[in-house]
Amino acid sequence: QVQLVESGGGLVQPGGSLRLSCVGSGFTFRYYVMKWYRQAAGKEREYVAGVTIDGGRKNYAESVKGRFTISRDNVRKTVYLQMNSLQFEDTAVYYCKAEGMGSNSEYWGQGTQVTVSF
């Protein structure tokens, strides 16, 4: 059974930091490109960041460049999203996604809520 389980969300003040984690199971994690998306209330889901299978290349949405860092640990089958200098606009449910290399398989986690507020 394939699972992606996110954790680490919560309430944080503007300027604060959070680290999200996403643990994969039931599939060969190291062969999957890993991405983070987010969806704010009333808005469409949007891409946040992605990392290649070996962690060598990373890509970020313009809105989070310089503030967020994606990383992965293939031994722990975990992808991380370090979020610094959080802003009100970062409030959203954050989802991780696994995309298979050379296949059409993709999996989503259930999401974790991040709320930036006083």
Backbone torsions as a table, in degrees:
resi	resn	phi	psi	omega
1	GLN	NA	122.6	-179.4
2	VAL	-76.6	134.4	176.2
3	GLN	-142.2	141.4	167.4
4	LEU	-126.8	120.2	-175.5
5	VAL	-120.8	113.7	178.9
6	GLU	-89.1	153.4	174.5
7	SER	-155.5	169.4	176.0
8	GLY	103.4	-5.5	178.3
9	GLY	-71.7	172.5	178.7
10	GLY	161.4	-165.1	-179.7
11	LEU	-100.1	130.5	-179.6
12	VAL	-141.9	148.8	178.5
13	GLN	-79.5	156.2	176.1
14	PRO	-55.1	137.9	-176.8
15	GLY	89.9	-10.2	-178.7
16	GLY	-82.4	-176.6	-176.6
17	SER	-132.3	153.0	172.2
18	LEU	-144.7	153.0	171.6
19	ARG	-122.7	120.0	176.5
20	LEU	-92.4	147.0	175.3
21	SER	-126.3	151.7	176.8
22	CYS	-142.0	115.8	-178.4
23	VAL	-102.4	129.5	179.9
24	GLY	-103.8	147.6	175.6
25	SER	-151.9	157.5	178.1
26	GLY	83.8	5.1	176.1
27	PHE	-152.5	166.4	-176.3
28	THR	-82.8	90.3	-170.8
29	PHE	-51.9	-41.5	-171.6
30	ARG	-69.0	-11.5	179.4
31	TYR	-99.0	8.8	-175.7
32	TYR	-116.6	131.9	167.5
33	VAL	-68.2	136.4	-177.6
34	MET	-114.5	138.1	-177.9
35	LYS	-136.2	156.1	170.6
36	TRP	-115.4	137.9	173.5
37	TYR	-126.5	167.1	173.4
38	ARG	-145.6	155.8	178.9
39	GLN	-139.3	114.7	175.7
40	ALA	-84.5	158.1	-178.7
41	ALA	-57.5	128.6	177.8
42	GLY	77.2	6.4	-178.7
43	LYS	-123.0	165.4	177.9
44	GLU	-78.9	156.4	176.5
45	ARG	-66.2	138.7	-178.4
46	GLU	-130.5	151.1	178.7
47	TYR	-71.4	140.2	178.8
48	VAL	-114.7	-52.5	-175.7
49	ALA	-162.1	157.2	177.3
50	GLY	-144.4	156.1	179.2
51	VAL	-141.0	139.6	-179.4
52	THR	-71.6	173.9	-170.6
53	ILE	-64.3	-30.2	179.5
54	ASP	-98.8	3.9	179.9
55	GLY	78.4	4.3	-173.8
56	GLY	-76.5	-27.2	179.3
57	ARG	-126.0	139.5	-178.7
58	LYS	-132.8	150.5	-178.1
59	ASN	-139.5	144.2	-175.5
60	TYR	-135.3	149.1	169.5
61	ALA	-67.5	148.8	-178.7
62	GLU	-57.4	-33.7	-174.7
63	SER	-68.4	-17.1	-177.0
64	VAL	-119.1	-3.6	-179.3
65	LYS	-57.3	134.6	179.2
66	GLY	85.7	-11.5	-179.5
67	ARG	-116.5	-34.2	-178.0
68	PHE	-108.7	148.5	176.1
69	THR	-134.3	126.4	176.1
70	ILE	-99.4	144.0	176.5
71	SER	-152.2	166.7	179.5
72	ARG	-143.9	154.9	175.9
73	ASP	-130.1	103.6	-175.5
74	ASN	-71.7	-22.4	175.8
75	VAL	-70.6	-44.2	178.3
76	ARG	-85.0	-3.2	179.5
77	LYS	55.2	45.8	-174.1
78	THR	-133.3	139.6	171.0
79	VAL	-115.6	143.2	-175.9
80	TYR	-120.3	155.3	170.5
81	LEU	-135.0	106.2	175.8
82	GLN	-86.6	121.8	-175.8
83	MET	-118.0	116.0	179.1
84	ASN	-115.2	165.0	178.2
85	SER	48.2	48.8	-176.4
86	LEU	-64.5	144.3	-178.0
87	GLN	-122.0	162.0	179.2
88	PHE	-52.0	-39.7	-175.3
89	GLU	-68.3	-10.2	177.9
90	ASP	-83.1	-5.2	177.9
91	THR	-62.1	123.2	-177.0
92	ALA	-178.5	170.1	166.0
93	VAL	-88.3	128.4	-178.1
94	TYR	-103.9	131.5	-177.6
95	TYR	-121.0	142.4	169.0
96	CYS	-101.8	153.6	-177.5
97	LYS	-138.6	138.4	175.8
98	ALA	-111.3	130.4	179.6
99	GLU	-121.8	121.2	-177.6
100	GLY	-71.3	138.0	177.1
101	MET	-74.0	125.0	176.8
102	GLY	69.6	16.4	177.5
103	SER	-139.3	169.4	178.0
104	ASN	-93.8	6.3	-175.3
105	SER	-76.7	138.6	175.1
106	GLU	-150.8	147.1	-177.4
107	TYR	-135.6	148.7	178.6
108	TRP	-121.2	148.2	170.3
109	GLY	-84.0	179.2	-176.1
110	GLN	-88.6	-12.8	176.8
111	GLY	96.9	153.3	175.2
112	THR	-137.5	135.6	-174.3
113	GLN	-82.4	131.9	171.8
114	VAL	-119.1	123.3	179.4
115	THR	-123.3	123.0	178.6
116	VAL	-106.6	113.2	-174.3
117	SER	-162.4	159.9	174.3
118	PHE	-80.1	NA	NA
